[in-house]
Amino acid sequence: MEDFEHLAGWDLLVESRQYRSNTAGLNLRNVSDFAFLDLISLFILQNEYETASVSKNYADKTIGYRNFLRPRLAGTDLYTSLNILANPDSIFSKKIHQNPEADALLRTKLKVHTPTVKRYLDLLADGNLRSEDASVLLLRLEKQLNITDSKLKSIRRLAQEWSSINDMQKELVVQRMLQYYRKFAKRSEMAVFLEDLGKSKGYKLNAPIDADLANLGYGQPADKKGVLATIAPAAALVAGYKLGYHMFGPKNKH
């Protein structure tokens, strides 16, 4: 089953929610941005009590094969993204050639260093990714993935300090991330978990955002609570937990 290019309807067998039926409109730039946003999301989820186990299980599932060179039917969204980025000859890579010239140019700029990705995911799988480590590793990954979108860079700068930023900044980070997921990856696994987290915290996830994240509250008083007045019950996470359990089941290292 490792070599399944010949299978009819192979995309129906892929467990990844994001890529199962959404390859026709994707290009390599989208995939690189997806991978970066998913990596950031995992750090946010790790730093919230309600979703820490989701982050651990997802990272463990993604890193279970120890490299990203082979297409895997059971891979997560993030694994599939990393496979496309790491292996231009992968069947998944061949399915997304919507902008061949731009993709070919981006391929020359991608410098995905597998040990860096594995280090990041291993720390998440152990539930032990500290802010200072995340800051270093995410900056390296930003460069390796050739992230050029200023909004994604601003998301990274705030998210890596998740435990110390205020509630307004957290709300706006989650909103901006969900806006990106909804625009480019409507079926993203990570978006489900992130949205459930936002609901459990009482974030106004449908509120419009016009300002760039570069201006999201830097220099504001540290104790400012922003618009977060109450905390919604953790029941809002049930749907995400059910999805996570269905996908991952008990933790199982490969």
C-alpha positions as CSV (number, residue, x, y, z in Angstrom):
1,M,0.0,0.0,0.0
2,E,3.0,2.3,0.1
3,D,3.0,2.6,-3.7
4,F,-0.6,3.4,-4.5
5,E,-0.5,5.7,-7.5
6,H,-2.2,3.1,-9.6
7,L,-5.2,2.8,-7.3
8,A,-8.4,4.2,-8.6
9,G,-9.9,6.8,-6.3
10,W,-6.7,6.8,-4.1
11,D,-7.7,10.2,-2.7
12,L,-10.8,8.6,-1.1
13,L,-8.5,6.4,0.9
14,V,-6.4,9.2,2.4
15,E,-7.2,9.8,6.0
16,S,-6.0,13.4,6.0
17,R,-9.2,15.6,6.1
18,Q,-7.5,18.5,4.4
19,Y,-6.1,16.6,1.4
20,R,-8.8,14.0,1.0
21,S,-10.7,16.1,-1.5
22,N,-8.8,19.3,-1.8
23,T,-5.8,18.9,-4.0
24,A,-7.2,20.4,-7.2
25,G,-6.8,24.0,-6.1
26,L,-3.6,23.8,-4.2
27,N,0.0,24.8,-5.0
28,L,3.3,24.4,-3.3
29,R,3.0,27.9,-1.7
30,N,-0.2,26.9,0.0
31,V,1.3,23.6,1.3
32,S,4.3,25.3,2.8
33,D,2.1,27.8,4.5
34,F,-0.2,25.0,5.7
35,A,2.7,23.2,7.3
36,F,3.9,26.3,9.1
37,L,0.5,27.2,10.4
38,D,-0.1,23.6,11.6
39,L,3.2,23.6,13.5
40,I,2.3,26.9,15.2
41,S,-1.2,25.6,16.0
42,L,0.3,22.5,17.8
43,F,2.3,24.8,20.1
44,I,-0.8,26.8,21.0
45,L,-2.8,23.7,21.7
46,Q,0.0,22.3,23.9
47,N,-0.1,25.4,26.0
48,E,-3.8,25.1,26.9
49,Y,-5.0,22.6,29.4
50,E,-8.0,21.6,27.4
51,T,-6.1,20.7,24.3
52,A,-2.6,19.6,25.5
53,S,-3.4,16.0,24.9
54,V,-4.6,16.7,21.4
55,S,-1.3,18.4,20.6
56,K,0.7,15.4,22.0
57,N,-1.3,12.8,20.1
58,Y,-1.2,14.7,16.8
59,A,2.5,15.3,17.0
60,D,3.1,11.7,17.9
61,K,0.9,10.5,15.0
62,T,2.8,12.8,12.6
63,I,6.3,11.8,13.7
64,G,5.5,8.1,14.0
65,Y,7.1,7.2,10.7
66,R,10.3,9.1,11.6
67,N,10.7,10.7,8.1
68,F,8.4,12.3,5.6
69,L,9.7,10.8,2.3
70,R,7.0,8.2,1.7
71,P,3.3,9.0,0.9
72,R,1.2,7.5,3.7
73,L,-2.5,6.8,3.4
74,A,-2.9,7.2,7.2
75,G,-0.9,10.4,7.4
76,T,-2.1,13.5,9.2
77,D,-2.7,16.8,7.3
78,L,0.7,17.9,8.6
79,Y,2.4,14.7,7.5
80,T,1.0,15.0,4.0
81,S,2.2,18.6,3.8
82,L,5.7,17.6,4.9
83,N,5.8,14.8,2.5
84,I,4.9,17.1,-0.4
85,L,7.6,19.6,0.7
86,A,10.3,16.9,1.3
87,N,9.7,14.8,-1.8
88,P,8.9,16.4,-5.1
89,D,8.3,13.0,-6.7
90,S,5.7,11.9,-4.1
91,I,2.2,11.1,-5.6
92,F,0.8,13.8,-3.3
93,S,3.3,16.3,-4.9
94,K,2.2,15.4,-8.3
95,K,-1.5,16.1,-7.4
96,I,-1.0,19.7,-6.6
97,H,0.8,21.1,-9.6
98,Q,-1.5,24.0,-10.1
99,N,1.2,26.6,-10.6
100,P,4.1,24.7,-12.1
101,E,6.5,27.6,-12.8
102,A,6.0,29.2,-9.3
103,D,6.2,25.7,-7.7
104,A,9.5,24.9,-9.5
105,L,11.0,28.2,-8.3
106,L,9.8,27.7,-4.7
107,R,11.3,24.2,-4.7
108,T,14.7,25.8,-5.2
109,K,14.2,27.9,-2.1
110,L,12.8,25.2,0.2
111,K,15.4,24.0,2.7
112,V,13.4,21.7,4.9
113,H,15.7,20.2,7.5
114,T,14.1,17.0,8.7
115,P,16.0,16.9,12.1
116,T,14.6,20.4,12.9
117,V,11.0,19.3,12.2
118,K,11.5,16.0,14.1
119,R,13.0,17.9,17.1
120,Y,10.0,20.2,17.2
121,L,7.5,17.4,16.9
122,D,9.3,15.1,19.4
123,L,9.2,17.9,22.0
124,L,5.4,18.3,21.3
125,A,4.8,14.6,21.5
126,D,6.5,14.6,24.9
127,G,4.5,17.7,26.0
128,N,7.7,19.5,26.7
129,L,8.1,22.2,24.1
130,R,9.1,25.3,26.0
131,S,8.6,28.8,24.7
132,E,12.3,29.5,24.3
133,D,12.7,26.3,22.2
134,A,9.6,27.1,20.1
135,S,11.0,30.6,19.4
136,V,14.2,29.2,18.0
137,L,12.7,26.2,16.1
138,L,9.8,28.1,14.6
139,L,12.1,30.8,13.3
140,R,14.3,28.2,11.7
141,L,11.3,26.5,10.2
142,E,10.0,29.8,8.9
143,K,13.2,30.2,7.0
144,Q,13.4,26.6,5.8
145,L,9.8,26.7,4.5
146,N,10.5,30.1,2.8
147,I,7.5,31.8,4.6
148,T,7.1,35.2,3.0
149,D,3.6,36.2,4.2
150,S,4.0,38.9,6.8
151,K,0.8,37.9,8.5
152,L,2.1,34.4,9.1
153,K,5.3,35.8,10.4
154,S,3.4,38.0,12.8
155,I,1.3,35.0,13.9
156,R,4.6,33.2,14.7
157,R,6.0,36.0,16.7
158,L,3.0,36.2,19.0
159,A,2.2,32.5,19.2
160,Q,5.7,31.5,20.3
161,E,5.1,33.6,23.4
162,W,1.6,32.2,24.0
163,S,1.9,31.8,27.8
164,S,2.9,35.5,28.2
165,I,0.7,37.4,25.7
166,N,-2.7,38.8,26.9
167,D,-6.1,37.5,26.1
168,M,-6.9,40.1,23.4
169,Q,-3.7,39.1,21.5
170,K,-4.6,35.4,21.8
171,E,-8.1,36.0,20.5
172,L,-6.8,37.9,17.5
173,V,-4.1,35.3,16.8
174,V,-6.7,32.5,16.8
175,Q,-9.1,34.6,14.6
176,R,-6.3,35.3,12.0
177,M,-5.3,31.6,11.9
178,L,-8.9,30.5,11.4
179,Q,-9.4,33.0,8.7
180,Y,-6.4,31.5,6.8
181,Y,-7.6,28.0,7.4
182,R,-11.2,28.8,6.2
183,K,-9.9,30.5,3.1
184,F,-7.3,27.9,2.0
185,A,-8.0,24.7,3.9
186,K,-11.7,24.4,4.9
187,R,-11.4,20.8,6.0
188,S,-8.2,21.2,8.0
189,E,-7.9,19.0,11.1
190,M,-6.1,21.6,13.0
191,A,-8.7,24.2,12.3
192,V,-11.3,22.0,14.1
193,F,-9.2,21.8,17.2
194,L,-8.3,25.5,17.1
195,E,-11.9,26.6,16.7
196,D,-13.1,24.5,19.6
197,L,-10.3,26.0,21.7
198,G,-11.4,29.5,20.8
199,K,-15.0,28.7,21.6
200,S,-14.1,27.2,25.0
201,K,-12.3,30.5,25.8
202,G,-15.1,32.7,24.7
203,Y,-13.3,34.2,21.7
204,K,-15.3,36.1,19.1
205,L,-14.2,34.0,16.2
206,N,-16.5,35.6,13.6
207,A,-15.4,39.2,14.4
208,P,-13.8,41.0,11.4
209,I,-10.0,41.7,11.6
210,D,-8.6,44.5,9.5
211,A,-5.4,45.3,11.3
212,D,-2.2,43.3,10.7
213,L,-1.0,41.1,13.5
214,A,2.2,43.2,13.7
215,N,0.1,45.7,15.5
216,L,-1.8,43.4,17.8
217,G,-1.1,44.9,21.2
218,Y,2.6,45.1,21.5
219,G,3.4,47.5,24.3
220,Q,0.0,47.2,25.9
221,P,-0.3,46.7,29.7
222,A,0.5,43.1,30.6
223,D,-2.6,42.7,32.7
224,K,-5.0,43.9,30.0
225,K,-7.8,41.3,29.5
226,G,-9.1,42.7,26.2
227,V,-12.5,41.4,25.1
228,L,-12.4,38.1,27.0
229,A,-15.0,38.6,29.8
230,T,-16.0,35.1,30.6
231,I,-14.7,31.5,30.0
232,A,-17.1,29.2,28.1
233,P,-17.5,25.6,29.4
234,A,-15.0,23.0,28.2
235,A,-17.9,21.2,26.6
236,A,-17.2,23.1,23.4
237,L,-14.2,20.9,22.9
238,V,-16.1,17.7,22.8
239,A,-16.4,17.6,19.0
240,G,-12.7,18.2,18.6
241,Y,-11.8,15.5,21.2
242,K,-14.0,13.0,19.4
243,L,-12.3,13.7,16.2
244,G,-8.9,13.4,17.8
245,Y,-9.7,10.1,19.4
246,H,-11.2,8.8,16.2
247,M,-8.0,9.8,14.3
248,F,-5.4,8.8,16.8
249,G,-6.8,6.3,19.4
250,P,-4.4,5.4,22.1
251,K,-0.8,6.7,21.8
252,N,1.2,4.3,19.7
253,K,4.8,4.9,18.7
254,H,5.8,3.3,15.4
